Amino acid sequence: MSHSDLFLAAVEFLLAEEGGHVDDARDPGGETKFGISKRSFPNLDIGDLSRDDAIAIYHREFWTKLQGDRLPPALAVSVFDTAVNMGVGTSIKLLQRSLALADDGVLGRKTMARAATADTTLIDEFLARRLKRYTELPTFAIYGLGWTRRVLRCHRFALSTHGETDVHQHR
């Protein structure tokens, strides 16, 4: 399967953030590899997961569900990274709150229409809401500094994609 340039750039950023095989007893996700967690994919042999399989999962379970190729590039990578770290539903709800819409967790016509006009102010708002959500988690004391650094790197990466128009060719 062929993937868009934007997805490939976003997944490379993500894989660099997620790292390799980890089994941290303090992490509610449990065993993870390439950011794919045993908690989210209980029937998957995480230890044997290949990089290509992880990319396929990211495309199928995250990018496609978020309609990444239909979103403005900077928003697509921000929403994607958030979904991987917090869940697709949470990412969509944060997006909807950032757009001043009801947060039903569904990427419907209204959400997509408003998202299409995304600018850097929306990216700032969305990622600020992501940071606030982290502070509400019981594991913030353990992982908060790392999550904050990741959001800052995601922000820089997202803004670096802001001027790209490749995504609009896929509509």
Summary of the structure (lengths in Angstrom):
residues: 171
radius of gyration: 15.4
end to end distance: 17.8
largest distance: 43.8
contacts: 513
relative contact order: 0.15
helix: 63%
strand: 4%
